[in-house]
Amino acid sequence: MKKKYSLKRNEDIARIVHDHKFAKNDSYVMYYSFNQQEHTRVCISVSKKLGNAVVRNKIKRQVREMVKDMFDFSLAVDIVIIIRKEFINRTFQKNNEELHYIYKKLI
């Protein structure tokens, strides 16, 4: 995922979560808001409760690859993906299918 597609500013993330537009399932909560730019920006959030730094970074790497393969970055939308605890108990393929399902609900 390119750097321009990354959403980093705390104010932007708080605004998106505060808008209360979301879709969720057992592994993910996806907040979204439409933006004024011409591309999609994504933030991936993993709680400290899911494991140590090595585990959290592995989860972020996996989700980043799923997003890179799946999302259409030409849409003008900001997305915050929050990883839930069930993510750890499922396989990569199952997590990928669930992210695809929740992304289709969003679009």
MOPAC internal coordinates of N, CA, C and O (Angstrom, degrees):
PM7 1SCF
backbone

  N    0.0000 0     0.00 0     0.00 0    0    0    0
  C    1.4485 1     0.00 0     0.00 0    1    0    0
  C    1.5238 1   108.14 1     0.00 0    2    1    0
  O    1.2310 1   120.22 1   -49.73 1    3    2    1
  N    1.3117 1   117.19 1   130.27 1    3    2    1
  C    1.4523 1   121.11 1  -178.68 1    5    3    2
  C    1.5272 1   110.90 1   -73.15 1    6    5    3
  O    1.2310 1   121.49 1   -22.74 1    7    6    5
  N    1.3246 1   114.76 1   157.26 1    7    6    5
  C    1.4660 1   120.56 1  -176.23 1    9    7    6
  C    1.5227 1   112.40 1   -63.66 1   10    9    7
  O    1.2310 1   119.61 1   147.65 1   11   10    9
  N    1.3262 1   118.34 1   -32.35 1   11   10    9
  C    1.4634 1   120.02 1  -178.54 1   13   11   10
  C    1.5351 1   111.90 1   -70.61 1   14   13   11
  O    1.2310 1   120.15 1   163.26 1   15   14   13
  N    1.3327 1   117.32 1   -16.74 1   15   14   13
  C    1.4615 1   120.96 1   177.56 1   17   15   14
  C    1.5271 1   112.27 1   -90.87 1   18   17   15
  O    1.2310 1   120.30 1  -176.26 1   19   18   17
  N    1.3155 1   117.03 1     3.74 1   19   18   17
  C    1.4543 1   121.64 1  -178.33 1   21   19   18
  C    1.5254 1   110.24 1   -94.27 1   22   21   19
  O    1.2310 1   121.08 1   -38.99 1   23   22   21
  N    1.3101 1   115.53 1   141.01 1   23   22   21
  C    1.4643 1   122.35 1   178.99 1   25   23   22
  C    1.5194 1   107.09 1  -110.96 1   26   25   23
  O    1.2310 1   119.84 1   -65.50 1   27   26   25
  N    1.3406 1   117.92 1   114.50 1   27   26   25
  C    1.4590 1   121.66 1  -171.86 1   29   27   26
  C    1.5318 1   114.05 1  -117.88 1   30   29   27
  O    1.2310 1   119.44 1   149.55 1   31   30   29
  N    1.3092 1   118.68 1   -30.45 1   31   30   29
  C    1.4623 1   120.93 1  -171.77 1   33   31   30
  C    1.5265 1   111.64 1   -69.85 1   34   33   31
  O    1.2310 1   120.84 1   -48.86 1   35   34   33
  N    1.3178 1   116.00 1   131.14 1   35   34   33
  C    1.4512 1   122.36 1  -177.46 1   37   35   34
  C    1.5329 1   111.27 1   -61.89 1   38   37   35
  O    1.2310 1   119.80 1   144.05 1   39   38   37
  N    1.3287 1   117.99 1   -35.95 1   39   38   37
  C    1.4706 1   121.44 1  -179.81 1   41   39   38
  C    1.5293 1   110.80 1   -64.25 1   42   41   39
  O    1.2310 1   120.68 1   139.20 1   43   42   41
  N    1.3275 1   116.31 1   -40.80 1   43   42   41
  C    1.4631 1   120.21 1   179.31 1   45   43   42
  C    1.5232 1   111.17 1   -66.74 1   46   45   43
  O    1.2310 1   120.66 1   136.96 1   47   46   45
  N    1.3211 1   116.35 1   -43.04 1   47   46   45
  C    1.4656 1   120.71 1  -179.95 1   49   47   46
  C    1.5262 1   110.35 1   -64.44 1   50   49   47
  O    1.2310 1   120.17 1   136.53 1   51   50   49
  N    1.3259 1   117.28 1   -43.47 1   51   50   49
  C    1.4658 1   121.17 1   179.33 1   53   51   50
  C    1.5279 1   110.86 1   -63.68 1   54   53   51
  O    1.2310 1   119.92 1   142.18 1   55   54   53
  N    1.3285 1   117.76 1   -37.82 1   55   54   53
  C    1.4686 1   121.29 1   178.78 1   57   55   54
  C    1.5240 1   110.72 1   -64.81 1   58   57   55
  O    1.2310 1   120.23 1   137.84 1   59   58   57
  N    1.3162 1   117.16 1   -42.16 1   59   58   57
  C    1.4662 1   120.95 1  -179.12 1   61   59   58
  C    1.5254 1   110.80 1   -65.85 1   62   61   59
  O    1.2310 1   120.42 1   135.03 1   63   62   61
  N    1.3224 1   116.79 1   -44.97 1   63   62   61
  C    1.4660 1   120.64 1  -179.92 1   65   63   62
  C    1.5263 1   109.99 1   -66.85 1   66   65   63
  O    1.2310 1   120.18 1   144.91 1   67   66   65
  N    1.3071 1   117.25 1   -35.09 1   67   66   65
  C    1.4737 1   121.61 1  -178.43 1   69   67   66
  C    1.5312 1   111.96 1   -69.76 1   70   69   67
  O    1.2310 1   119.86 1   155.80 1   71   70   69
  N    1.3374 1   117.86 1   -24.20 1   71   70   69
  C    1.4730 1   121.49 1   179.85 1   73   71   70
  C    1.5204 1   113.04 1   -68.70 1   74   73   71
  O    1.2310 1   119.46 1   161.66 1   75   74   73
  N    1.3230 1   118.64 1   -18.34 1   75   74   73
  C    1.4686 1   125.46 1   176.51 1   77   75   74
  C    1.5233 1   113.82 1    61.80 1   78   77   75
  O    1.2310 1   119.63 1  -149.56 1   79   78   77
  N    1.3204 1   118.32 1    30.44 1   79   78   77
  C    1.4567 1   121.24 1   170.82 1   81   79   78
  C    1.5199 1   105.90 1  -101.06 1   82   81   79
  O    1.2310 1   120.84 1   -66.40 1   83   82   81
  N    1.3323 1   116.01 1   113.60 1   83   82   81
  C    1.4616 1   118.23 1  -175.66 1   85   83   82
  C    1.5064 1   111.36 1  -150.55 1   86   85   83
  O    1.2310 1   121.96 1   -16.45 1   87   86   85
  N    1.3253 1   113.85 1   163.55 1   87   86   85
  C    1.4580 1   123.37 1   171.00 1   89   87   86
  C    1.5177 1   105.28 1  -135.50 1   90   89   87
  O    1.2310 1   120.49 1   -35.21 1   91   90   89
  N    1.3300 1   116.67 1   144.79 1   91   90   89
  C    1.4633 1   118.54 1  -176.44 1   93   91   90
  C    1.5128 1   111.28 1  -147.07 1   94   93   91
  O    1.2310 1   121.67 1   -20.43 1   95   94   93
  N    1.3244 1   114.42 1   159.57 1   95   94   93
  C    1.4557 1   123.39 1   170.06 1   97   95   94
  C    1.5248 1   107.26 1  -148.92 1   98   97   95
  O    1.2310 1   119.55 1    17.48 1   99   98   97
  N    1.3221 1   118.46 1  -162.52 1   99   98   97
  C    1.4675 1   120.74 1  -174.24 1  101   99   98
  C    1.5239 1   113.90 1   -68.24 1  102  101   99
  O    1.2310 1   119.72 1   150.64 1  103  102  101
  N    1.3277 1   118.14 1   -29.36 1  103  102  101
  C    1.4597 1   120.92 1  -174.95 1  105  103  102
  C    1.5222 1   114.50 1  -102.94 1  106  105  103
  O    1.2310 1   119.78 1   158.70 1  107  106  105
  N    1.3300 1   118.02 1   -21.30 1  107  106  105
  C    1.4552 1   121.27 1  -173.09 1  109  107  106
  C    1.5263 1   111.79 1  -137.95 1  110  109  107
  O    1.2310 1   121.41 1   -26.25 1  111  110  109
  N    1.3235 1   114.91 1   153.75 1  111  110  109
  C    1.4549 1   123.34 1   161.94 1  113  111  110
  C    1.5150 1   105.04 1  -125.83 1  114  113  111
  O    1.2310 1   120.17 1   -54.28 1  115  114  113
  N    1.3350 1   117.28 1   125.72 1  115  114  113
  C    1.4551 1   121.42 1  -176.80 1  117  115  114
  C    1.5216 1   109.25 1  -120.22 1  118  117  115
  O    1.2310 1   120.77 1   -70.34 1  119  118  117
  N    1.3258 1   116.14 1   109.66 1  119  118  117
  C    1.4589 1   122.53 1   174.36 1  121  119  118
  C    1.5187 1   107.82 1   -92.04 1  122  121  119
  O    1.2310 1   120.56 1   -34.86 1  123  122  121
  N    1.3416 1   116.54 1   145.14 1  123  122  121
  C    1.4550 1   119.05 1  -179.50 1  125  123  122
  C    1.5240 1   110.36 1  -145.26 1  126  125  123
  O    1.2310 1   121.67 1   -24.50 1  127  126  125
  N    1.3097 1   114.41 1   155.50 1  127  126  125
  C    1.4586 1   122.31 1   177.87 1  129  127  126
  C    1.5177 1   107.21 1  -156.00 1  130  129  127
  O    1.2310 1   120.37 1   -36.71 1  131  130  129
  N    1.3053 1   116.90 1   143.29 1  131  130  129
  C    1.4556 1   120.81 1   179.98 1  133  131  130
  C    1.5229 1   109.92 1   -80.81 1  134  133  131
  O    1.2310 1   120.28 1   -36.17 1  135  134  133
  N    1.3315 1   117.07 1   143.83 1  135  134  133
  C    1.4556 1   121.60 1  -175.66 1  137  135  134
  C    1.5204 1   110.99 1  -120.24 1  138  137  135
  O    1.2310 1   120.59 1    -4.03 1  139  138  137
  N    1.3288 1   116.48 1   175.97 1  139  138  137
  C    1.4550 1   122.72 1  -179.20 1  141  139  138
  C    1.5282 1   112.59 1   -95.14 1  142  141  139
  O    1.2310 1   120.12 1  -179.74 1  143  142  141
  N    1.3119 1   117.37 1     0.26 1  143  142  141
  C    1.4600 1   120.49 1   179.39 1  145  143  142
  C    1.5170 1   109.55 1   -89.24 1  146  145  143
  O    1.2310 1   120.45 1    -6.02 1  147  146  145
  N    1.3106 1   116.74 1   173.98 1  147  146  145
  C    1.4613 1   119.60 1  -177.89 1  149  147  146
  C    1.5159 1   113.73 1  -100.93 1  150  149  147
  O    1.2310 1   120.22 1  -163.06 1  151  150  149
  N    1.3359 1   117.18 1    16.94 1  151  150  149
  C    1.4561 1   119.51 1   178.27 1  153  151  150
  C    1.5339 1   110.14 1  -145.52 1  154  153  151
  O    1.2310 1   121.45 1   -12.94 1  155  154  153
  N    1.3187 1   114.84 1   167.06 1  155  154  153
  C    1.4562 1   122.71 1  -179.99 1  157  155  154
  C    1.5224 1   109.41 1   -84.65 1  158  157  155
  O    1.2310 1   120.87 1   -37.81 1  159  158  157
  N    1.3473 1   115.94 1   142.19 1  159  158  157
  C    1.4623 1   121.37 1   172.39 1  161  159  158
  C    1.5235 1   107.50 1  -122.38 1  162  161  159
  O    1.2310 1   120.54 1   -40.22 1  163  162  161
  N    1.3313 1   116.57 1   139.78 1  163  162  161
  C    1.4614 1   122.07 1  -173.68 1  165  163  162
  C    1.5221 1   110.08 1  -128.20 1  166  165  163
  O    1.2310 1   121.06 1   -40.26 1  167  166  165
  N    1.3400 1   115.58 1   139.74 1  167  166  165
  C    1.4589 1   122.88 1   172.96 1  169  167  166
  C    1.5226 1   107.36 1  -123.40 1  170  169  167
  O    1.2310 1   120.23 1   -45.46 1  171  170  169
  N    1.3290 1   117.17 1   134.54 1  171  170  169
  C    1.4628 1   122.42 1   178.13 1  173  171  170
  C    1.5186 1   107.60 1  -115.20 1  174  173  171
  O    1.2310 1   120.71 1   -55.96 1  175  174  173
  N    1.3309 1   116.24 1   124.04 1  175  174  173
  C    1.4552 1   121.30 1  -176.60 1  177  175  174
  C    1.5311 1   109.61 1  -121.19 1  178  177  175
  O    1.2310 1   121.13 1   -50.38 1  179  178  177
  N    1.3419 1   115.45 1   129.62 1  179  178  177
  C    1.4554 1   122.05 1   178.69 1  181  179  178
  C    1.5218 1   108.07 1  -125.99 1  182  181  179
  O    1.2310 1   120.06 1   -52.39 1  183  182  181
  N    1.3181 1   117.50 1   127.61 1  183  182  181
  C    1.4534 1   122.66 1  -178.04 1  185  183  182
  C    1.5249 1   111.49 1   -73.19 1  186  185  183
  O    1.2310 1   120.94 1   -27.68 1  187  186  185
  N    1.3249 1   115.82 1   152.32 1  187  186  185
  C    1.4646 1   120.67 1   176.90 1  189  187  186
  C    1.5226 1   111.79 1   -67.90 1  190  189  187
  O    1.2310 1   120.07 1   163.04 1  191  190  189
  N    1.3101 1   117.47 1   -16.96 1  191  190  189
  C    1.4588 1   121.15 1   179.66 1  193  191  190
  C    1.5290 1   112.56 1   -71.41 1  194  193  191
  O    1.2310 1   120.11 1   164.32 1  195  194  193
  N    1.3300 1   117.40 1   -15.68 1  195  194  193
  C    1.4594 1   120.60 1  -176.96 1  197  195  194
  C    1.5165 1   113.68 1   -81.36 1  198  197  195
  O    1.2310 1   119.57 1   167.26 1  199  198  197
  N    1.3183 1   118.42 1   -12.74 1  199  198  197
  C    1.4594 1   119.61 1   178.06 1  201  199  198
  C    1.5115 1   111.21 1   151.59 1  202  201  199
  O    1.2310 1   121.55 1     5.91 1  203  202  201
  N    1.3172 1   114.65 1  -174.09 1  203  202  201
  C    1.4604 1   118.62 1   179.60 1  205  203  202
  C    1.5300 1   109.78 1   -77.47 1  206  205  203
  O    1.2310 1   120.47 1     1.93 1  207  206  205
  N    1.3205 1   116.71 1  -178.07 1  207  206  205
  C    1.4587 1   121.72 1  -173.68 1  209  207  206
  C    1.5265 1   112.15 1   -61.44 1  210  209  207
  O    1.2310 1   120.02 1   144.50 1  211  210  209
  N    1.3123 1   117.56 1   -35.50 1  211  210  209
  C    1.4645 1   121.33 1  -179.94 1  213  211  210
  C    1.5293 1   110.28 1   -63.30 1  214  213  211
  O    1.2310 1   120.41 1   134.62 1  215  214  213
  N    1.3143 1   116.82 1   -45.38 1  215  214  213
  C    1.4684 1   121.80 1  -179.77 1  217  215  214
  C    1.5217 1   110.36 1   -66.04 1  218  217  215
  O    1.2310 1   120.25 1   135.68 1  219  218  217
  N    1.3245 1   117.12 1   -44.32 1  219  218  217
  C    1.4706 1   120.57 1  -178.83 1  221  219  218
  C    1.5272 1   111.25 1   -64.34 1  222  221  219
  O    1.2310 1   120.09 1   139.80 1  223  222  221
  N    1.3287 1   117.43 1   -40.20 1  223  222  221
  C    1.4612 1   120.03 1   178.32 1  225  223  222
  C    1.5257 1   111.68 1   -67.28 1  226  225  223
  O    1.2310 1   120.10 1   144.94 1  227  226  225
  N    1.3291 1   117.42 1   -35.06 1  227  226  225
  C    1.4643 1   121.03 1   176.06 1  229  227  226
  C    1.5191 1   110.52 1   -63.78 1  230  229  227
  O    1.2310 1   120.66 1   137.14 1  231  230  229
  N    1.3354 1   116.34 1   -42.86 1  231  230  229
  C    1.4661 1   120.98 1   178.72 1  233  231  230
  C    1.5260 1   109.98 1   -62.52 1  234  233  231
  O    1.2310 1   120.29 1   135.21 1  235  234  233
  N    1.3263 1   117.06 1   -44.79 1  235  234  233
  C    1.4684 1   120.25 1   179.83 1  237  235  234
  C    1.5230 1   111.62 1   -63.39 1  238  237  235
  O    1.2310 1   119.95 1   140.22 1  239  238  237
  N    1.3222 1   117.71 1   -39.78 1  239  238  237
  C    1.4634 1   120.89 1   177.49 1  241  239  238
  C    1.5225 1   111.23 1   -62.35 1  242  241  239
  O    1.2310 1   120.53 1   136.34 1  243  242  241
  N    1.3424 1   116.59 1   -43.66 1  243  242  241
  C    1.4629 1   120.50 1   179.38 1  245  243  242
  C    1.5217 1   111.15 1   -62.82 1  246  245  243
  O    1.2310 1   120.69 1   132.61 1  247  246  245
  N    1.3273 1   116.29 1   -47.39 1  247  246  245
  C    1.4733 1   119.90 1  -178.12 1  249  247  246
  C    1.5269 1   110.45 1   -66.18 1  250  249  247
  O    1.2310 1   120.13 1   142.23 1  251  250  249
  N    1.3266 1   117.35 1   -37.77 1  251  250  249
  C    1.4655 1   120.83 1   178.65 1  253  251  250
  C    1.5313 1   110.76 1   -60.79 1  254  253  251
  O    1.2310 1   120.12 1   139.60 1  255  254  253
  N    1.3267 1   117.37 1   -40.40 1  255  254  253
  C    1.4678 1   120.70 1   177.75 1  257  255  254
  C    1.5298 1   111.02 1   -67.98 1  258  257  255
  O    1.2310 1   120.30 1   139.84 1  259  258  257
  N    1.3320 1   117.03 1   -40.16 1  259  258  257
  C    1.4613 1   119.75 1   176.83 1  261  259  258
  C    1.5229 1   110.51 1   -60.43 1  262  261  259
  O    1.2310 1   120.68 1   135.62 1  263  262  261
  N    1.3260 1   116.31 1   -44.38 1  263  262  261
  C    1.4653 1   121.67 1  -178.85 1  265  263  262
  C    1.5257 1   110.21 1   -64.22 1  266  265  263
  O    1.2310 1   120.45 1   136.80 1  267  266  265
  N    1.3248 1   116.75 1   -43.20 1  267  266  265
  C    1.4606 1   120.98 1  -178.37 1  269  267  266
  C    1.5263 1   111.50 1   -61.01 1  270  269  267
  O    1.2310 1   120.22 1   141.90 1  271  270  269
  N    1.3176 1   117.18 1   -38.10 1  271  270  269
  C    1.4666 1   121.26 1  -178.83 1  273  271  270
  C    1.5211 1   112.99 1   -79.67 1  274  273  271
  O    1.2310 1   119.88 1   152.29 1  275  274  273
  N    1.3185 1   117.83 1   -27.71 1  275  274  273
  C    1.4471 1   122.04 1  -168.02 1  277  275  274
  C    1.5196 1   115.23 1  -102.47 1  278  277  275
  O    1.2310 1   119.60 1   138.90 1  279  278  277
  N    1.3165 1   118.38 1   -41.10 1  279  278  277
  C    1.4569 1   121.96 1  -169.86 1  281  279  278
  C    1.5248 1   111.60 1   -77.95 1  282  281  279
  O    1.2310 1   121.55 1   -30.58 1  283  282  281
  N    1.3346 1   114.63 1   149.42 1  283  282  281
  C    1.4523 1   122.61 1   172.66 1  285  283  282
  C    1.5256 1   107.27 1   -96.72 1  286  285  283
  O    1.2310 1   120.15 1   -71.27 1  287  286  285
  N    1.3237 1   117.33 1   108.73 1  287  286  285
  C    1.4550 1   121.04 1  -173.73 1  289  287  286
  C    1.5227 1   113.06 1   -83.03 1  290  289  287
  O    1.2310 1   119.44 1  -176.26 1  291  290  289
  N    1.3260 1   118.68 1     3.74 1  291  290  289
  C    1.4625 1   120.44 1   177.37 1  293  291  290
  C    1.5262 1   112.30 1   -85.74 1  294  293  291
  O    1.2310 1   119.96 1   171.00 1  295  294  293
  N    1.3336 1   117.68 1    -9.00 1  295  294  293
  C    1.4596 1   120.95 1   177.74 1  297  295  294
  C    1.5273 1   110.05 1   -78.35 1  298  297  295
  O    1.2310 1   120.37 1   -30.31 1  299  298  297
  N    1.3242 1   116.90 1   149.69 1  299  298  297
  C    1.4638 1   121.85 1  -179.41 1  301  299  298
  C    1.5266 1   108.93 1   -95.29 1  302  301  299
  O    1.2310 1   120.63 1  -101.54 1  303  302  301
  N    1.3306 1   116.41 1    78.46 1  303  302  301
  C    1.4593 1   121.14 1  -177.89 1  305  303  302
  C    1.5276 1   109.69 1  -145.15 1  306  305  303
  O    1.2310 1   121.21 1   -35.69 1  307  306  305
  N    1.3337 1   115.30 1   144.31 1  307  306  305
  C    1.4596 1   121.90 1   172.96 1  309  307  306
  C    1.5170 1   108.25 1  -103.53 1  310  309  307
  O    1.2310 1   120.09 1   -44.34 1  311  310  309
  N    1.3301 1   117.43 1   135.66 1  311  310  309
  C    1.4573 1   122.23 1  -175.95 1  313  311  310
  C    1.5233 1   109.57 1  -129.93 1  314  313  311
  O    1.2310 1   120.87 1   -46.79 1  315  314  313
  N    1.3429 1   115.95 1   133.21 1  315  314  313
  C    1.4580 1   122.17 1   172.89 1  317  315  314
  C    1.5220 1   106.86 1  -115.83 1  318  317  315
  O    1.2310 1   120.35 1   -61.08 1  319  318  317
  N    1.3343 1   116.93 1   118.92 1  319  318  317
  C    1.4568 1   122.63 1  -179.84 1  321  319  318
  C    1.5226 1   107.83 1  -105.19 1  322  321  319
  O    1.2310 1   120.65 1   -59.70 1  323  322  321
  N    1.3237 1   116.37 1   120.30 1  323  322  321
  C    1.4534 1   122.21 1   176.95 1  325  323  322
  C    1.5229 1   107.87 1  -108.08 1  326  325  323
  O    1.2310 1   120.87 1   -53.55 1  327  326  325
  N    1.3188 1   115.94 1   126.45 1  327  326  325
  C    1.4614 1   121.71 1  -177.58 1  329  327  326
  C    1.5206 1   109.22 1   -87.69 1  330  329  327
  O    1.2310 1   120.78 1   -48.07 1  331  330  329
  N    1.3401 1   116.12 1   131.93 1  331  330  329
  C    1.4576 1   121.84 1   178.36 1  333  331  330
  C    1.5270 1   110.66 1   -98.11 1  334  333  331
  O    1.2310 1   121.37 1    -9.30 1  335  334  333
  N    1.3204 1   114.99 1   170.70 1  335  334  333
  C    1.4686 1   121.94 1  -174.08 1  337  335  334
  C    1.5321 1   113.34 1   -63.87 1  338  337  335
  O    1.2310 1   119.49 1   148.68 1  339  338  337
  N    1.3191 1   118.59 1   -31.32 1  339  338  337
  C    1.4705 1   121.77 1  -178.78 1  341  339  338
  C    1.5238 1   112.75 1   -65.41 1  342  341  339
  O    1.2310 1   120.04 1   162.50 1  343  342  341
  N    1.3148 1   117.53 1   -17.50 1  343  342  341
  C    1.4652 1   121.47 1   179.02 1  345  343  342
  C    1.5268 1   110.95 1   -56.23 1  346  345  343
  O    1.2310 1   120.42 1   140.19 1  347  346  345
  N    1.3195 1   116.81 1   -39.81 1  347  346  345
  C    1.4708 1   121.98 1  -175.59 1  349  347  346
  C    1.5267 1   111.39 1   -66.98 1  350  349  347
  O    1.2310 1   119.92 1   147.26 1  351  350  349
  N    1.3263 1   117.76 1   -32.74 1  351  350  349
  C    1.4607 1   122.01 1  -175.41 1  353  351  350
  C    1.5279 1   113.48 1   -81.47 1  354  353  351
  O    1.2310 1   119.63 1   172.68 1  355  354  353
  N    1.3113 1   118.31 1    -7.32 1  355  354  353
  C    1.4561 1   121.33 1  -175.67 1  357  355  354
  C    1.5153 1   110.92 1  -109.88 1  358  357  355
  O    1.2310 1   121.32 1   -18.38 1  359  358  357
  N    1.3270 1   115.07 1   161.62 1  359  358  357
  C    1.4615 1   120.59 1   179.02 1  361  359  358
  C    1.5262 1   110.07 1   -78.95 1  362  361  359
  O    1.2310 1   121.15 1   -13.85 1  363  362  361
  N    1.3323 1   115.40 1   166.15 1  363  362  361
  C    1.4610 1   121.05 1   178.76 1  365  363  362
  C    1.5233 1   110.61 1   -59.41 1  366  365  363
  O    1.2310 1   120.37 1   137.79 1  367  366  365
  N    1.3238 1   116.91 1   -42.21 1  367  366  365
  C    1.4671 1   121.25 1  -178.31 1  369  367  366
  C    1.5288 1   111.18 1   -63.78 1  370  369  367
  O    1.2310 1   120.32 1   135.81 1  371  370  369
  N    1.3226 1   117.00 1   -44.19 1  371  370  369
  C    1.4633 1   120.57 1   179.73 1  373  371  370
  C    1.5297 1   110.83 1   -65.17 1  374  373  371
  O    1.2310 1   120.25 1   138.49 1  375  374  373
  N    1.3421 1   117.12 1   -41.51 1  375  374  373
  C    1.4614 1   120.51 1   177.56 1  377  375  374
  C    1.5259 1   111.24 1   -64.22 1  378  377  375
  O    1.2310 1   120.48 1   142.71 1  379  378  377
  N    1.3180 1   116.68 1   -37.29 1  379  378  377
  C    1.4560 1   120.79 1   177.88 1  381  379  378
  C    1.5252 1   111.02 1   -64.46 1  382  381  379
  O    1.2310 1   120.45 1   137.04 1  383  382  381
  N    1.3318 1   116.74 1   -42.96 1  383  382  381
  C    1.4670 1   120.68 1   178.08 1  385  383  382
  C    1.5297 1   111.13 1   -62.92 1  386  385  383
  O    1.2310 1   120.27 1   138.88 1  387  386  385
  N    1.3308 1   117.10 1   -41.12 1  387  386  385
  C    1.4613 1   120.11 1  -179.81 1  389  387  386
  C    1.5287 1   111.47 1   -67.37 1  390  389  387
  O    1.2310 1   120.09 1   141.44 1  391  390  389
  N    1.3210 1   117.43 1   -38.56 1  391  390  389
  C    1.4596 1   119.76 1   176.85 1  393  391  390
  C    1.5213 1   110.57 1   -66.17 1  394  393  391
  O    1.2310 1   120.35 1   140.87 1  395  394  393
  N    1.3239 1   116.94 1   -39.13 1  395  394  393
  C    1.4656 1   120.81 1   177.33 1  397  395  394
  C    1.5288 1   110.48 1   -62.77 1  398  397  395
  O    1.2310 1   120.18 1   137.66 1  399  398  397
  N    1.3138 1   117.27 1   -42.34 1  399  398  397
  C    1.4644 1   122.04 1   179.64 1  401  399  398
  C    1.5279 1   111.12 1   -62.75 1  402  401  399
  O    1.2310 1   120.51 1   133.85 1  403  402  401
  N    1.3253 1   116.64 1   -46.15 1  403  402  401
  C    1.4586 1   120.04 1  -177.42 1  405  403  402
  C    1.5389 1   110.79 1   -70.81 1  406  405  403
  O    1.2310 1   119.99 1   148.59 1  407  406  405
  N    1.3317 1   117.62 1   -31.41 1  407  406  405
  C    1.4650 1   120.79 1   176.18 1  409  407  406
  C    1.5203 1   110.77 1   -68.04 1  410  409  407
  O    1.2310 1   120.29 1   141.55 1  411  410  409
  N    1.3250 1   117.05 1   -38.45 1  411  410  409
  C    1.4670 1   119.91 1   176.99 1  413  411  410
  C    1.5211 1   111.13 1   -65.92 1  414  413  411
  O    1.2310 1   119.78 1   144.15 1  415  414  413
  N    1.3358 1   118.02 1   -35.85 1  415  414  413
  C    1.4625 1   120.75 1   175.73 1  417  415  414
  C    1.5309 1   110.74 1   -63.04 1  418  417  415
  O    1.2310 1   120.94 1   141.36 1  419  418  417
  N    1.3084 1   115.81 1   -38.64 1  419  418  417
  C    1.4613 1   121.10 1  -179.80 1  421  419  418
  C    1.5207 1   111.11 1   -66.58 1  422  421  419
  O    1.2310 1   120.56 1   136.31 1  423  422  421
  N    1.3201 1   116.53 1   -43.69 1  423  422  421
  C    1.4690 1   120.83 1  -178.70 1  425  423  422
  C    1.5154 1   108.95 1   -80.88 1  426  425  423
  O    1.2310 1   120.10 1   180.00 1  427  426  425

